[in-house]
Amino acid sequence: MRQQSILKNRPRWHHVFVEVRTQILLCYVGLMTILMGISIPTIYQFVFRQIDVRLHTEVVSEIEELELELAMKNPQTFLQLQQLTVEYLTDELVEEDQFLIFLLNQEVFQSSPPVEELPKSLQPNSPSIDRLRLTKQPNSGEFVINDAEIGKIIYEILPIQIQGQHQGLFIVAHAVIDEYQEATSAMRFVIVITSILFLLTSAGAWIISGLVLKPLRVMSATARQISEKDLSQRLPVEGNGEMTEIANTFNEMMDRLQRAFLSQRNFINDASHELRTPITIVQGHLELMGDDREEQQQTLVIVQEELDRMNRLVGDLLTLAKAEQPDFIRPQLIEVEALTQELYEKAKVLSKGNLQLEAVGKGQIYIDRQRLTQAIMNLVDNAVRYTASEANIFFGSACNDSDIRFWVKDTGMGIAVYDRQRIFNRFARASNSRRRSDGYGLGLSITKAIVTACGGSIELESDLGKGSTFTLIFPVDSVKGTSQSPD
């Protein structure tokens, strides 16, 4: 209670923060932030790397084109070489940020674009050109220039020879700054769109998580409405999945609790109602008991009888209360023939010799021997109570492919149609009964509870003035047996 009071006194934002949906959203945001923090730099590096590979391929292609030109015209003199370079640059279309430079005798001879339009880093006397002019072998690479307009340059160098003599260099260079800027602009656009989508999906995740967790909130609200006086609240079950399973489990739990509370309430109500009479009788006789020894002896006999009846009543009520517990039935595999003979021998004592064995089934049944015995003895006792002392009572069993049956048949007064369902209720007796038994009307209700717990059912056939037949039916998957009359 103190913890609940503390939680209620906390601000609203604290409740929102500790909600499961908020924690789910925070986990989602955290994971997406980590993912974006890793993926965006990785994508940047990949895009820039692809740009470098593509530009390097273009530079190499330009070198190969000049090699083909040299192979076709095969200049033999330095003058022919100069003429070839002029013609080549005149006919060649140069891409933006691409620079073609011919160095002859270590001096810049021709370039495209013209020398005056070359960036400072590629001017004839620049450190970059000074470093490259000494190259004697084919070479490629890249270097970074401290110039915001140029940045990194990818280059390829082709040495030019005439009759085995080194005459100069052909340099193809390409600045990557514009390509990088275009890629950066595209990536910024992608990041903006991704961020917007991220915010929208986060809002969607908040809403969807609320919908997904709605059964839990409903469960919490339902649980708060449940009390000992009202156990009828249940969760709505919709669709499939874990939440549906939780709702079903919760409802099943509430069904068990409701049955347990109902059983407890019925036990208390029944016990208090039925014990009131014998307690009143005992109390009245004890208050009126005098000093006469014979009177005292008679009073003690009456008190003992009433106490015995109360003890029997409490035992019967406890049996009914336990009938809904999981461990009420302890089944075992039993031969029907042997069980029938055993029940017949026990029932003969109750019937005072009037019980006849009508049929014996042969097969096997998986059932609680003690509980079935209790149910059969209740039926025999009931038959004895409502059958004339000289009349016969019949007992038997039968097995077939679909079920196993045990029955008790009497030749008593029978049961009216409107009483055939009511007599299985607690403390109920047939309305046409002409005699008052010393029981409490719990025998048939106990029998029904036992049969139901064993997975069976009770079938009643009765004719007024001719008798009644109570049949216990236990369905089976496969029973191999027959029904035959005893020898």
Secondary structure, 3 states (H helix, E strand, C coil): CHHHHHHHHCCHHHHHHHCHHHHHHHHHHHHHHHHHHHHHHHHHHHHHHHHHHHHHHHHHHHHHHHHHHHHHHCCCCHHHHHHHHHHHHHHCCCCCCEEEEEEECCEEEEEECCHHHCCHHHCCCCHHHHHHCCCCCCEEEEEECCCCCCCEEEEEEEEEEECCEEEEEEEEEEECHHHHHHHHHHHHHHHHHHHHHHHHHHHHHHHHHHHHCHHHHHHHHHHHHCECCECCCCCCCCCCCHHHHHHHHHHHHHHHHHHHHHHHHHHHHHHHHHHHHHHHHHHHHHHHCCCCHHHHHHHHHHHHHHHHHHHHHHHHHHHHHHCCCCCCCCCEEEEHHHHHHHHHHHHHHHHCCCEEEEEEECCEEEECHHHHHHHHHHHHHHHHHCCCCCCCEEEEEEECCCEEEEEEECCCCCCCHHHCCHHHCCCCCCCCCCCCCCCCCCHHHHHHHHHHHCCCEEEEEEECCCEEEEEEEEECCCCCCCEECCC
